[in-house]
Amino acid sequence: MRIAFVSTMHSGSWGGSEELWSQAAVRLKGEGHQVFVSIVSWIRDCDQVVALANKGIQVETHSPNLSLARSTWQNLKYGGPKYYHRLKQFDPDLIIISQGHNSGGFDWAKVARETAKPYVMIVQCNGDQWWFGEALDDAIDSYTKAQRVFCVSHRNLDLLRLQVGDPLENAEVIWNPFSIAPDPVPAWPAGSGVWRMACPGRLFPPAKGQDLLLQILALPQWRERPVELNLFGTGPDEKALRRMIAMLQLRNVQFCGFVSDIRDIWKQNHMMMLPSRFEGIPIVLMDSMWCARPAVVTDVGDNAMMCVDGETGFVAPAPTVSSFSDAMERAWQRRDEWLQMGMAARERAEKLIPTDPVSAFCDRLKSCVAESLQNC
């Protein structure tokens, strides 16, 4: 079986949206299949990309210039852009187009249709702000003519159906992989009189909403409380967040950088804070549940399916200061129950989250190849 993966991520660094396709690529290569990967040029030096190449996977880069791609994809039969030509030479049985949100892969879908190759689309995130405008026809063709459309959130899929005005009978929900082995569960942090809250994720407020947390901690009642906020991760807006902290004169916020072992986060922190403005199902939320920590989340993506309000954490109806502040206030008033809520979150993870999402995804891809060969 010959499988091609194309990642069209728009951000400047490796993110959680890249874990599903990349782990599936490694898994399929290990099973003896031939695997081709095309990534945007700016992540070619990431450790994860180097690891793919070290596994014997053919890795190529493509231009992120979508306008250039639109003007040249039709020239594929005459050679076309170098990266399209390499894909054609590979002659895949299936093309997997992974998008960081609900667009970015439409030109590659055109290439697949032009070359009569079956393809699937992955939607890693969706939001009310991402309607297609003049690209609607491209979106309709890309999604309705795909062999499968995979979304990582029920809410994201429901919204996508509305955005394209089609029931998308070829669409289904899949799970992203989590970052840690479920066991052992980190011990509850030792008592110090300070309640420590962790916000892991890319330092990118338009998506992750760290600015909401900082504004809330600047409110009079929170300035007086024994709390500490630890920001984990890196991203393009670290400098802006640092300036915001200085302007608000916050003394209880720490930048902790990237942490390779997620358990190290939860050995020291009592609760997850996730004020996201949009999501699929956050990998960091799954990780915190496996580590038996409660969470305060916004009701975006499938957060509210994962985090049960009042039982395993607290859900803010909207990503706003007032809404998230209300959820944090409810959490604070029940802080003596955080340990029990964390254990309930762990129990929910055991019931809800598949133990091997990558294997399940690989099985779906192999089924797609079998179906396409049968229909030839």
N, C-alpha and C positions, 0 to 999 in steps of 0.2 A: 504494500500500500504506500502511495506517495502523497504526503500531506504537506500543504503549504500554509504557514501562518503569516498573516500580515498585521502588524500593530500600527495603528494610526494615532497613537496618543499625542496630545497637544502640549502637555506640560514638559518642563525642561529637565525632569529627572524621573527615575524609575518610581513607579507608584503601585499601589495595591491593585489597580486595574490590569497590571501586567502579569500578575501571579498565575491566573488560571491558564491562559494560553501557553505561558512559558513552561509551567510545570507539566502541562499536557504534552508539550513538544518533547520534553525530556523523557516522559513516561513512554510515549510512542516510539521514540528512538531506541529506548532500552528494550522494547518488544521486537525490534528488528525492522521497523518500518523506516522508509526514507523520509526525512524531514527537511523542509526548506523554511527559512525564516527571513522576513523582510521587516526592518524596523526603521523608524525615523533616525536620521543621521546623528542627532544630538545625544542619543543614549548609547552609541556604539561602544563607548569605553566603560560603561557601567559593569560592575563586577558580575551582575546577573547575565549580561550578554556574553562576557568572556567565558562564563561557566557553560553557556550553551555551546559555544564554539569548541570548548574543551571536551564536550561530550560527543564531538564528531558531527554536530548539526551544521548544515550550510547556512551561514548568516550573511545577509546582504543588507545594505542600507538604501533608503529611498529618500527623495527630496520631500520636505514638508510643505513645499510650495504647491498648494492645491490648485491655484489658478493655472500654473504651468501644467499640472497633471491634466486638468480639464481640456487644455488646448492640444494636448499631445496623445491622449490615450487612443484616439482613433487611428493613429499611425502605427499601432502595434503590429499590424500585418507586414509593415515595411521595416520593422526593427524597433521603432518607437523609442521611448526612454530606456536607458540601459537596464533599470531595475524591472520594468515590465518585460523586457526581452529575456532576462534571466528567469523570470517566473515562467514564461512560455517555454523556455528550454527545459525547465524542470518537469513540465508536463504533469501537474498534480492530478490526483484522483479527486481531491477536495481542497478548496481554499477556505481557510478560516480567517475572517476579517474582524479583528478585535478593535472596538472603538471605546475610547475613554468615556464618552457620553453617547448621545443619540445620533451623531453624525461623524463625519471624518473619513468614512470608508466607502462613500458612494462611487468615487472614481474607480476604486478597485473592483467594486461590484460590476461596473460597466465592463471592465477588462474581462472579468469572469464570464459575463454574458456574451461578449464579443468572441471569445475563444471557446464558447460552449462548454465551459467548465462549471460543475456544480460548486456552489459556495454557501457558506453560512455566515450570519452576522451575529456578533456579540455586542450587546448594549450594556456597558458597565454602570451607567448612571443616566438619569433623566431628570428634567426639571421643568416647571411651568414656564420658565423664561426661554426655553429652547424650542420654539416653533420653527418651522422650516422656511417660511416666507417663499422667496422665488425658487428655492431648492426643493419645493414640495414634490414636483414630478420626479426628481431624482430619488427622493426618499421613498415615494410610493413604489417606483420600479425596484429599488434596491431591496426593500423589505418584502414586497409581495412575491417577487421572483426568486428570492432566496429559498434554498431547500429547507433551512431552518433559521429561525431567529431566536437567539438565546438572550434572555434578560436575567439579571441577578436579583430582581425584586419584582414582586407582584404589582406593587404600586407603579413602578417604572413601566411595566408592560401595559397596564391599564391606560396610563397616560399616552404611551406610544400609539396605541390603537386609536385614541382620540385625535392625536396629532396628524396621523395619516388618513383618518376616516375609513379605516378598514379593520375588520375583526381579526386579521392576521391569524388565520387558523393554523399556520405553520410555525407559530411562536410558542415558546414554553419557558418556564423559569428553571434556572439551574443555580447551584450554590458555588460561591467562591471558596477556595481553600482557606483555612485558618492558619495562623503562623506558628503554632506551638503544638506539641504533643499534649493531649488532655491531662496526663498525669506526670509528675505529682502536682497537687494543688498547692500554691504558695501559702505559707502560714500567714495568718492575719497579722498586720504590722503591730509591733509592740507599742504599748501605750506611752505617749509622751506628752499628752495634753494638747497636741496639735492635730487637727483633722486634715489629712493630706489628700488633695484631689489631683488626679492626673488627666491631662488632655493630650493623648497621643495622636499624631497626624501631621500631615504636611502643613507647614506654616504659611497658610494661604487663606486668609479670612473670607474672600468671596465664596469659598466652598465650605471651609471648616469652622468659620464663625468665631475664631478666638477673640475677636474684638468685642463680641457680646459678653463673654466672660469677664474681660477686663473692665468693661463699663459697670457690670454688676458688682464686682469686687470693690469698685470705687464708691458704691453707695454707703451711706453712713452706717447702716446696721452691719454690713460685711466688714467694714474697716475695723470694727470693734471685736470681731470674732477670731478665735484661735484657729485659723485656717491657712493652708498653704496651697498654692496652685503650681503644679509642675508641668511645663510644656515640653513634650517630647517630640523630636523630629526636626527636620530642616525644611527650608523652603524660601521662596523669593521675597517674602514679606517679613522676615525676621527683623530687619532693621526698623521697618515701620512699627512693628509690635513693640520693639524696645523703646522707641521714641514715645509711643502711646503710654507705655508703663511709666516712663519718666514724667510725662506731662500730667498723668493722673496721680503721681506720687505714691505708687503702689510699692510696698516693701516686702510683700509676701508672694511674689511670683518669680519662679526660677526657670531658666532655659536649660534643659537637660540634654539637648542634642539627640543624635541617633543612638538607640540602644539595640544591640543585636539580639539579646535574650529578653523576650517580652516579660518573662517572669521577674526579671530585675525591677521592672516598673511596679509590679503588683506586690512585691515583697515590702515596698516602702509606702504604698498609697492605698487609701481606703475606698475611694470611689472614682469611677470614670465620669468625665464631663465631655459631652459630645454635642456642642451647639451648632451642628451642621446646617447649612442652608439648603443643601441637596445631598442625596446619598443613593446608593443601591442598598446593599446590606454591608455595613462597614466591617472589614476584617478585624479592626481593633475592638469592635463591640463583641464579636464572637470570642476573641482572645480573652477579653475581660470576664466574660461569662464562664469560660473554661477555668479561669483563675479565681472564680467565686467572688467577684466584686460586683456590687450594684452600680447602676449608671443613671445619670440624668441625660436624656437625649431629646432631640427635637422630633416631631412627628413628620419626618420626611423619609422617602424610600420605605423600607420595611422595618424601620427602627421600632415602631410601636408593636409590631408583631413579635420582635425579639425581646423587647423590654416591656414587661407588663407593669403598667402604672400602679404604684402602691404595693406591688408584690416583689418584683425583682429590681425595681428602680422607680424613676419618675419620668414622665413624658410631658414635654412642653408642647402645646398645640401648634405653635408657630416659632420660627427662628427670629424672634424679636427680643429686645431687652426685657420688656415687661413680662412676656410669656415665659421666657427661660428663668427670669428672676423668681417668678411665682413657683416654678417647679423646684428651683434650688431652695427656696424658703420652706417648701413642704419637706424636702429632703433634710434640711437642717433640723427641723422640729422633730424628726424621727431618727436622728443620727445614732441613737442607742440601738436601733434595729438594723443598722447597715450590715453587720456581720450576718444576721439571719437572712437578710435580703440577698446578700452575696451567695449564700448557700442555695437559696431558691433559684438564683440565676444559673448556678452550676447545674442544678437539677433540670432546669429548662433546656440548657444546652445539650444535656445528655439525651433528652427526648426529641429535640427538634433538629439538631445539626447533624448531617450525615458524617460518618467517620472518615470517609475517603471521597470527597467531592471530585477530585481530579480523576480517579478511576471511573466514576460515574460519567463524567464529561467525555472521557476517552471512549467509553462504550457507546455514547450517543454519536460521536464522530464516526466510529466504525460502522454503526448502523446506517448513517447517512451515505457512506461510501457503498455499502452493500445495496442500498436502495437505488442509488444512481446507476450502479452497474447492472442491476436487474432491469432498469427502465431503458437501458441503451438499445 
